[in-house]
Amino acid sequence: MKHLITLTLIGSSLLLADSLTLKESIVKALKNYPNIKVFQLKVQESKSDIDNIKSDNLPQINFQGNYNISQTYVFPANGQFKTINDNGWNVGLFLKQKIWDFSKTTNKIEAFKIDRDISNLSLEEQKALLVYQVKSLYNLLIVQKEAIDVNQKDIEVKDAYYQQALAFVKQGLKTNADASRFRSSISIAKESLAQAQSAYEKTKNALSLYIGEKIDDNIQLEDRILDVPTNLPSEDEILDTNYQLKISTKNITKNIKLHKSEKASSYGSIDAVASYSHINTLNAYNSKFVGISLNIPLYTSGKISSEVQKSAIGVQIANEQKEATLLALKKEILDSYSDIKQYRTTIEAKKAELQSSQETSNLIKERYKNGLTTYIEVLDAITLEQNARLGLLNAKYQLNSAIYKLQYLQGKTL
């Protein structure tokens, strides 16, 4: 009994090791795919930008020192000015604290905070895109694996008819043309199988690159993924949660803040300043200074006005980009709805076609056994049934892909 339990556990662990679920694929891709790591680093970078701009509102302390090997000093003596050349040096600390800059820095900080939010939204959008790509590859892998099985069964059926034809030829019931034609059809079926295996291998390799590990040739997949989802998000639900649209909205607010910051540049700033220096020239003494500094740019050769105009244009561009994003998004949604409607109709048609082809194939096979039809009709019936089976698989894949597209546009990551 103990040995039986042990073997069962070992068998279960091996089965688990040789299987790959869709959820596992998504988790591994989100963990290992380089683009996700790039966007995570961009989020960290945006946080550093906020800290950098915040420093403008904090005290700035500088140390300054200089040494003059030779300097000319002028001083009055007996009603006359005299000069003397001597060396000299001085060292000092200088402090500057911004008191008010008419919200220039505050608006810029708010803009960088919005930029951080945009980085976070871009990361989530990239995750949703990656999940959509993994779902599509996983779904395609199932379809291609099914296609391999269909082609293998096709070869088995045609080989059985070939062997049967050889026996009939020996008995004088069929001609060599029957056996030759079935043998030729086996070669064509093997070519189709090779193409299906090649397509499966390419998709498997692509999915391996996404999840960051090699996928075994005999991996077990979730066949239930081919079950067609029925719940579809509405257009309003997609527009409310779409990351690209959220990013466009945030980008407008960001550009408005930057425009306000540039406009405030023309008003200047009020700063508290202080310094302490030790000067050693002809005489040695300490110098202190504490006061308020007002800086108003009177003429900057059009630099400030140019930056203000540029930021105003940036706001307009952001608004137009949002409208363009909205239009493109609505088109994608409507196209996906249209595709889903078409593929659902196609699936029903393919189901009917498959059922009809199976019935026809069974009838033709029985008639062939009784010598009432030719090998050509048998091969045509087999091909028709195979095409209907593959067509149904492809229609289900296309339908799922269209639904996965809607889920991506909605921002879903599972």
C-alpha positions in Angstrom: 0.0 0.0 0.0 2.8 2.4 0.9 4.5 1.6 -2.4 1.3 2.4 -4.2 0.9 5.7 -2.5 4.5 6.6 -3.2 4.1 5.7 -6.9 0.9 7.8 -7.1 2.6 10.8 -5.6 5.6 10.5 -7.9 3.2 10.1 -10.9 1.3 13.2 -9.8 4.5 15.3 -9.4 5.7 14.2 -12.9 2.3 15.0 -14.3 2.5 18.5 -12.7 6.0 19.0 -14.0 4.9 18.2 -17.5 1.9 20.5 -17.6 1.6 24.2 -18.2 -1.6 26.2 -17.4 -2.5 29.6 -18.9 -2.3 31.2 -15.4 1.2 29.8 -14.9 2.3 31.2 -18.3 1.0 34.6 -17.5 2.6 34.7 -14.0 6.0 33.6 -15.5 5.8 36.1 -18.3 5.0 39.0 -16.0 8.0 38.0 -13.8 10.6 37.4 -16.5 9.7 39.5 -19.6 12.3 42.3 -20.1 9.8 44.9 -21.2 8.0 44.7 -17.8 11.3 45.2 -16.0 12.1 48.2 -18.2 8.8 49.9 -17.3 9.3 49.1 -13.6 12.6 50.9 -13.8 10.9 53.9 -15.5 8.6 54.1 -12.5 11.6 54.3 -10.2 13.2 56.9 -12.6 10.0 59.1 -12.4 10.2 59.0 -8.6 13.8 60.2 -8.8 12.7 63.0 -11.0 10.2 64.2 -8.3 12.9 64.2 -5.7 15.2 66.1 -8.0 12.7 68.9 -8.7 11.6 69.0 -5.0 15.2 70.0 -4.1 14.6 73.4 -5.7 12.4 74.3 -2.7 15.0 73.1 -0.2 18.0 75.1 1.1 21.0 75.3 -1.2 24.4 75.5 0.5 27.6 76.1 -1.4 31.2 76.3 -0.4 33.4 78.7 -2.3 37.1 79.5 -2.1 39.7 81.1 -4.2 43.3 82.1 -4.0 44.9 85.0 -6.0 48.6 84.7 -6.6 48.8 88.4 -7.4 46.2 91.1 -7.1 46.3 94.9 -7.3 44.9 96.7 -4.3 44.0 100.5 -4.4 43.8 102.6 -1.2 43.9 106.3 -0.5 47.0 107.8 1.2 47.6 111.6 1.9 44.9 112.6 -0.6 46.3 110.3 -3.3 45.5 106.8 -4.5 48.2 104.2 -4.2 48.4 100.7 -5.4 50.1 97.6 -4.1 50.3 94.1 -5.5 49.9 91.2 -3.1 48.4 87.8 -2.9 45.1 87.0 -1.3 42.5 84.3 -0.6 39.0 83.9 0.8 36.7 81.0 1.7 33.0 81.1 2.5 29.6 79.4 2.8 26.6 80.6 0.8 23.0 79.7 1.6 20.0 80.3 -0.6 16.4 79.4 0.4 13.5 79.9 -2.0 10.7 81.8 -0.4 8.3 82.2 -3.3 8.5 81.7 -7.1 4.8 82.3 -7.9 4.2 78.5 -7.9 6.7 77.8 -10.7 8.3 74.9 -8.8 5.1 73.7 -7.2 3.5 73.3 -10.6 6.5 71.5 -11.9 6.5 69.1 -9.0 2.8 68.4 -9.7 3.6 67.8 -13.3 6.4 65.3 -12.3 4.0 63.6 -9.9 1.5 63.1 -12.8 4.4 61.8 -14.9 5.0 59.2 -12.2 1.3 58.3 -12.4 1.7 58.0 -16.2 4.7 55.6 -15.7 2.6 53.4 -13.4 -0.3 53.4 -15.9 2.2 52.6 -18.7 3.5 49.7 -16.7 0.0 48.3 -16.1 -0.8 48.8 -19.8 2.3 46.9 -20.8 1.3 44.1 -18.4 -2.2 43.9 -20.0 -0.6 43.8 -23.5 1.8 41.0 -22.4 -1.1 39.0 -20.9 -3.0 39.4 -24.2 0.0 38.2 -26.2 0.6 35.2 -23.9 -3.2 34.3 -24.0 -3.1 34.4 -27.8 0.1 32.3 -28.0 -1.2 29.8 -25.5 -4.5 29.5 -27.4 -2.7 29.2 -30.7 -0.5 26.4 -29.2 -3.6 24.4 -28.3 -5.1 24.8 -31.8 -1.8 23.8 -33.4 -1.5 20.8 -31.1 -5.0 19.8 -32.1 -4.1 20.3 -35.7 -1.1 17.9 -35.3 -3.5 15.3 -33.9 -5.9 15.8 -36.7 -3.1 15.4 -39.3 -1.8 12.3 -37.5 -5.2 10.7 -37.5 -5.6 11.6 -41.2 -2.4 9.7 -42.0 -3.6 6.7 -39.9 -6.9 6.6 -41.8 -5.3 6.9 -45.2 -2.6 4.3 -44.3 -5.4 1.9 -43.3 -7.2 2.5 -46.6 -3.9 2.0 -48.4 -3.3 -1.4 -46.7 -6.9 -2.3 -47.4 -6.5 -1.3 -51.1 -3.4 -3.5 -51.3 -5.4 -6.5 -50.0 -8.2 -5.7 -52.4 -5.7 -5.6 -55.3 -4.4 -9.0 -54.4 -8.0 -10.3 -54.3 -8.7 -8.7 -57.7 -11.4 -6.4 -56.2 -9.5 -3.1 -56.7 -7.0 -1.8 -59.2 -3.5 -0.7 -58.6 -4.7 2.9 -59.1 -6.6 2.7 -55.8 -3.4 1.6 -53.9 -1.2 4.1 -55.7 -3.6 7.0 -55.0 -3.9 6.2 -51.3 -0.1 6.0 -51.1 0.2 9.4 -52.7 -2.4 10.8 -50.3 -0.3 9.6 -47.4 2.7 11.5 -48.6 0.6 14.7 -48.9 -0.8 14.1 -45.4 2.7 13.7 -44.0 3.7 17.1 -45.6 0.7 18.7 -43.9 1.7 17.1 -40.6 5.3 18.5 -41.0 3.9 22.0 -41.6 1.6 21.7 -38.6 4.5 20.5 -36.4 6.7 23.3 -37.6 4.0 25.9 -36.8 3.6 24.4 -33.4 7.3 24.4 -32.7 7.6 28.1 -33.7 4.7 29.1 -31.4 6.1 27.0 -28.6 9.5 28.7 -29.0 7.8 32.1 -29.0 5.8 31.3 -25.8 9.1 30.0 -24.2 10.7 33.4 -24.8 7.8 35.2 -23.2 7.8 33.0 -20.0 11.5 32.8 -19.8 11.9 29.0 -19.8 12.0 26.1 -22.2 8.7 24.3 -22.8 8.9 20.5 -23.1 7.8 18.9 -26.4 5.3 16.8 -24.5 3.8 19.5 -22.4 0.2 19.1 -21.3 -2.0 22.2 -22.0 -5.4 23.3 -20.9 -7.8 22.1 -23.6 -10.7 24.0 -21.9 -9.1 27.3 -23.1 -10.8 26.6 -26.4 -14.2 26.9 -24.7 -15.5 30.1 -26.0 -16.0 32.9 -23.4 -19.5 34.4 -23.4 -19.3 37.5 -21.3 -18.1 40.6 -23.2 -17.3 44.0 -21.7 -19.4 46.9 -23.0 -17.9 49.8 -24.8 -18.4 52.1 -21.8 -16.7 49.6 -19.5 -13.7 49.5 -21.8 -13.4 53.3 -22.1 -13.7 53.7 -18.3 -10.7 51.4 -17.6 -8.5 51.6 -20.7 -5.0 52.5 -19.8 -4.1 54.4 -23.0 -7.1 56.7 -22.5 -6.1 57.3 -18.8 -2.6 58.1 -19.9 -3.9 60.6 -22.4 -6.0 62.3 -19.8 -3.1 62.5 -17.4 -0.9 63.8 -20.1 -3.3 66.8 -20.6 -3.2 67.7 -16.9 0.6 67.3 -16.9 1.0 69.7 -19.8 -1.3 72.3 -18.1 0.9 72.2 -15.0 4.0 72.7 -17.1 2.4 75.6 -18.9 1.6 77.3 -15.6 5.1 76.7 -14.4 6.6 78.3 -17.5 4.3 81.3 -17.2 5.4 81.8 -13.6 9.0 82.0 -14.8 8.4 85.5 -16.1 7.6 86.7 -12.5 10.9 85.7 -11.0 11.4 84.6 -7.4 12.0 85.8 -3.9 14.8 84.1 -2.0 16.4 84.3 1.4 20.1 84.5 1.1 23.0 84.4 3.6 26.7 84.1 3.5 29.7 83.8 5.8 33.2 84.4 4.4 36.7 84.8 5.7 38.8 87.2 3.6 42.6 87.4 3.9 44.1 90.0 1.6 46.0 93.1 2.9 43.9 92.6 6.0 42.1 89.6 7.4 38.5 89.8 8.4 35.1 88.0 8.4 32.2 89.0 6.3 28.5 88.1 7.0 25.4 88.7 5.0 21.7 87.9 5.6 18.9 89.3 3.5 16.1 88.9 1.0 16.8 88.7 -2.8 14.3 89.6 -5.5 15.0 88.3 -9.0 12.8 89.5 -11.9 13.8 88.6 -15.4 13.4 91.8 -17.4 14.8 90.7 -20.7 15.8 87.1 -21.7 16.0 87.5 -25.5 12.5 85.9 -25.9 13.5 82.6 -24.1 10.8 82.7 -21.5 8.0 83.7 -23.9 9.2 81.0 -26.3 9.0 78.4 -23.5 5.5 79.6 -22.5 4.3 79.4 -26.1 5.9 75.9 -26.5 4.1 74.7 -23.3 0.8 76.1 -24.5 1.2 74.2 -27.8 2.0 71.1 -25.7 -1.4 71.4 -24.0 -3.1 71.5 -27.4 -1.1 68.6 -28.7 -2.1 66.5 -25.6 -5.8 67.3 -26.1 -5.6 66.3 -29.8 -3.7 63.1 -28.9 -6.4 62.1 -26.5 -9.1 62.6 -29.1 -7.0 60.5 -31.6 -6.6 57.8 -28.9 -10.3 57.8 -28.2 -11.2 57.5 -31.9 -8.7 54.7 -32.5 -9.9 52.9 -29.4 -13.5 53.1 -30.4 -12.6 51.7 -33.8 -10.7 48.8 -32.3 -13.7 48.0 -30.0 -16.2 48.1 -32.8 -14.0 46.0 -35.1 -13.6 43.4 -32.3 -17.4 43.3 -31.7 -17.9 42.8 -35.5 -15.2 40.1 -35.6 -16.7 38.3 -32.6 -20.2 38.3 -34.3 -18.7 36.9 -37.5 -16.6 34.2 -35.8 -19.6 33.0 -33.7 -21.5 32.6 -37.0 -18.6 30.9 -38.5 -18.3 28.4 -35.6 -22.0 27.4 -36.0 -21.4 26.9 -39.7 -18.3 24.9 -39.1 -20.0 22.7 -36.6 -22.8 22.0 -39.1 -20.2 21.4 -41.8 -18.2 19.0 -39.6 -21.3 17.0 -38.7 -22.4 16.8 -42.3 -18.9 15.9 -43.5 -18.6 13.1 -40.9 -22.0 11.6 -42.0 -20.9 11.9 -45.6 -17.5 10.4 -44.9 -19.1 7.4 -43.1 -21.5 6.8 -45.9 -18.8 7.0 -48.6 -16.5 4.6 -46.7 -19.3 2.0 -46.5 -20.1 2.4 -50.1 -16.4 2.0 -51.0 -16.2 -1.2 -49.1 -19.1 -2.5 -51.1 -17.6 -1.4 -54.4 -20.2 1.3 -54.9 -17.9 4.2 -55.2 -14.3 5.1 -56.1 -11.2 5.9 -54.0 -11.5 9.5 -55.3 -14.8 10.1 -53.5 -13.3 8.5 -50.4 -10.3 10.8 -50.4 -12.5 13.8 -51.1 -14.8 12.9 -48.1 -11.7 12.4 -45.8 -10.3 15.8 -46.9 -13.7 17.5 -46.4 -14.0 16.2 -42.9 -10.4 17.1 -42.0 -10.8 20.7 -43.4 -14.1 21.1 -41.4 -12.4 20.0 -38.2 -9.4 22.3 -38.7 -11.7 25.1 -39.8 -13.7 24.8 -36.5 -10.5 24.9 -34.5 -9.3 28.0 -36.3 -12.7 29.8 -35.9 -12.6 29.1 -32.1 -9.1 30.5 -32.0 -10.0 33.6 -33.9 -13.0 34.2 -31.7 -11.0 33.8 -28.5 -8.3 36.1 -29.9 -10.9 38.8 -30.6 -12.3 38.4 -27.0 -8.8 38.5 -25.6 -8.3 41.8 -27.5 -11.3 43.3 -25.8 -10.0 42.2 -22.4 -6.6 43.8 -23.2 -8.3 47.1 -24.2 -10.3 46.9 -20.9 -6.9 46.6 -19.1 -7.4 43.1 -17.7 -4.2 41.2 -16.7 -5.9 37.8 -15.9 
